[in-house]
Amino acid sequence: MSKKVAVIMGSDSDWGTVKKGVAVLKEYGVETEVHVMSAHRTPAQAAEFASKAKENGFGVIIAAAGMAAHLAGVLAAHTTLPVIGIPIKSAALDGMDALLATVMMPKGIPVATVAIDGAANAAYLAIQMLALSDEELSGKLEAAKKQMAEEVLAKDAKLQAEVNG
């Protein structure tokens, strides 16, 4: 049995973006827990969750936050598990503030960061991390990559038929 993935959002308003990643995790059969925790409003709870995540069966933590976006860093500071940050687009600076806050981590506290609102890719990255020690997940990823390649080749063949008559 593979380890679980924790998906932590700084606010429930992030759910519209985050649910796309949760759907990917569920599609691959990865056990997932989703919580709202704030780096600023519930820092003790966030720190406690991260510090106990490994012993609670998690293998990866995904953290989604907008604006100041300190959540991924706070979680990463309290665990040795990989943390993946999803910067969430906000009205003020279009997500650039969240992107920079998530990417700019001090030495020894890494946070892998995906694109602004990149929840699906955060999920795929988490799955790839778990697949290092889970052959079933690895096989599912290999099959999905093969299917993606076949779809692109089919689209190219259709285009070539149209272009070359």
Secondary structure, 3 states (H helix, E strand, C coil): CCCEEEEEECCHHHHHHHHHHHHHHHHCCCCEEEEECCCCCCHHHHHHHHHHHCCCCEEEEEEEEECCCCHHHHHHHCCCCCEEEEEECCCCCCCHHHHHHHHCCCCCCCCEECCCCCHHHHHHHHHHHHHCCCHHHHHHHHHHHHHHHHHHHHHHHHHHHHHCC
